[in-house]
């Protein structure tokens, strides 16, 4: 009997556990179904039950209006008191003109009003636009890279001129202005000659010169019209030993003519070799075709400002006037002596005049080839205190590059100071004291 009870109890326990497990599984599934059903149903918003209240009852008062004709006048009212507003008669004040002060002067300070002139009247028209009041810094203007050249002139001395200039390298067919090198045995062979001239100006003047970090350019871009000076040196030809030595396409010719008309300046330099003579004659012919009858070519006199722009050369540049040159009365305004009858090579500076303005210089002094120092050591210079001291020539068989760097400096300074040039010129700042000329 006990065995049957035990078996029945165990069986009942198992049945209850199975029932609980089945009920739990069914309940969980039912709750999941209810949850999914609530998610699928649209949200319901219960209406807001507002408390209905009645509006307060306000007593109504009827306003009665009375016409003006029926209103009692103010003067007829019993509580009205009349006021006499008639102005009282008064005697006019007597005007007395004093001729002299009467009695002693009163003690103590007196206030005297006098009209004082305005300090800014007639002196400053626009202080915001006045460049003389700005602290102009050359370094900031160089970093801004908005202009190709700018200077701050000093009326006391041209050697105190401060500014900067950026050279644009050119590469034409037969002419360029960049990679003219010295002899192959020189340590600095392959350097651009303009870099040596720019370095000299940075070291010995207050004009910061540098070459623009741009590739060699043809004379096609309108941006070239912003440069105050362009250089033309003998360069490689596309067709070797072809005539003419220098070739410019129609676009380059038109832009070069426009550049000279609007105020540009060019410097053409070569030597005395046969190729250099071909280069100079070809450049003269190109300019003759471009400028035409509006220009002429003539030798520069020693009194020309280009010889005194920065350094003073009363006898011309070194080795320029070693041999006398006889000018022949030719009617050709573009005559350039290739070789005189006495077989002496013409050495000198020839100016390109256009409408009465000097727009360029042609030189056979080979200045650019002597800007590169023969050794690696930089050249030094001692500048005299008196700026009127003239530069003398030397008889040294191996002249120093300084003899050719100084004339190059004169040419660049002359191009910067030209009134019709593209250089932006600033006056001396008002905050900078001027030197007393009596000292």
C-alpha positions, 0 to 999 in steps of 0.5 A: 500500500505504501508503494502505491501511495509513493508512486501516486505522489511522484506521479502527481508532482510530475503532472503538476510540474508539467502543468506549470511549465505548459501554463508558463509557456502559454502565458509568455506567448500570450503576453508577447502577442499582446505587446505586439498588438499594442505596438501595431495599434495607432496611438490614442490620445485621450481628450482633455476634460476641461472644467466648464465654468460660467462667465462672470456677470458684470453690471452693465452701466449705461453711459449718458452723453450730453450734447455741447449745446445743452452743456453748462458753460464753464463760466456759468458754473457756481464753482468757477473763479475767473482768472485775469490773464491779460499780460502786464505792461512793462517798460522796455529795457534801456540799451547802454553801450559801454565805451570803457571798463568802469572801476577796477578789474575784478579779482579772480580768473576770467573766462575768455572765449576765443575762436581757435583754429582747428588742428586738422583743418586743411592738413588731413583730408582723409586720415584713413586713406592717407598712407603717410600715417600708416606704419608701412612695413616692407616685410608685410608687403612682400608676404602679401604678394599683391604687388610686384614692386613698391618703394618708400622714397626719402627726399633726403637721399636716394640711398635711403630708398626702401622697398622691394622688387620681384623679378619674373623669369622669361623664356622666349625663342632666342632670349630669356632672363633666368639661367645665364651661367658663368664658365663651367669651371666656376663653383657657382656655374648654373646659378641664375644671374638675377639671383646674384644681383638680387642678393647684392641688392639685399645686402647693400641696399634697402631694396629687397630684391628676389626672383619669383618662384614661378616657371619660365614664362612666355610673354603671353600673360597679362600679369607680366604688365605688372612688372616694372622691368623685364630682362632680355639676355641671349638665350637658346633658340628653338632652331639652332643658327636660324635667322632672326636670332630672336623670334617673337610670335604676334601675341608676344609682339602685341603684349610687349608693345602694350607693356612699353606704352603703359610704362614698362621698362626693358633691359637688353644686355649682351657681349661682343661675341659674334652670337651676341652681336647677332642677338643685339641686332635681332633685338633692335630689329624686333623693337623696330618692327614693334614700336615703329616710327614712334620710337628711336634708338640713341646713345645715352649721354653720361648726364642721363639719370640712369648713371646717377640713380643710386651710384654716381658714374660721371664717366659712364659705366666701367669700360663703356667709354674706353674707345671713342664712338663717332656718331654718323648722321644717318636718317634711320632713327633705329640705327645701331652700329654693329661694327664701326669702320675702325674695327673698334667694337661699340661699347655703350648704353643705347636708350630706347625712346618712345614718345619722349620717354626712355622705355628700355636700354640696350647694352653690349657691356655684358654686365649680366655675365659678370654678376656671378662671382668667380669664387664661392666667397661673397664679395664685400663692399665699403660704401662711402658716407658721401653719396656723391662720391663717384665710382671709379674704374679699375685696371685690374685684369680680373675685375671684381663683380662689384664693378658690374653689380653696381651698374645693374643696381643703378638700372633697377633703381632707375626703373623703380623711380620712373614716374611713369613706371608701375612701381607703387610709391609711398611717401615717407611715413609721418612718424619717421623723423627727417634728417636735418639738412644743416647737420 
